Amino acid sequence: MTSSCKRKTQKHLQIRNMKKILIKILLAPVVVVLLLLILYALFIAFQNPSLYRDWAEDQSILADISFDNNLVSIKNLGNYDYSSPSEYTSQYYDEEFDISLLERVWYIIEPFGEKDGPAHTMMSFDFSDGKHVAISAEIRKEK
């Protein structure tokens, strides 16, 4: 084998080894991400949803709603008066609403920040007998 043939063979081997190393370097993050996704999926799969947890005080009592023809009864209707994001007073009461007295429904969007994007959504109901109720879907924070 001539010396130029040996050099070409060595160069070819070097290039092949560099390709193998490059593939290993590029595949390592992909494998790590896949493993993390699998672990996360397993973690989520074995979570048990429960209403019985140590919930934050302002989210510990759930409302109970029942329907009887035109009457909607809500037990444990929460009324919160916030003086700051962490200071508030809460009051729970029961109320009945007659759907036949419904005058207006308001869909309210309150953005979380100044930019377009996520927002808190609520619905408010006005009745001709002067009653009002607003509802929203909330996350429940644990203590």
Buried (B, 14 or more C-beta within 10 A) or exposed (E): EEEEEEEEEEEEEEEEEEEEEEEEEEEEEEEEEEEEEEEEEEEEEEEEEEEEEEBEEBBBBEEEEEEEEEEBBBBEBBEEEEEEEEEEEEEEEEEEBBEEBBEEEEEEEEEEEEEEEEEEEBEBBBBEEEBEBEEEEEEEEEE
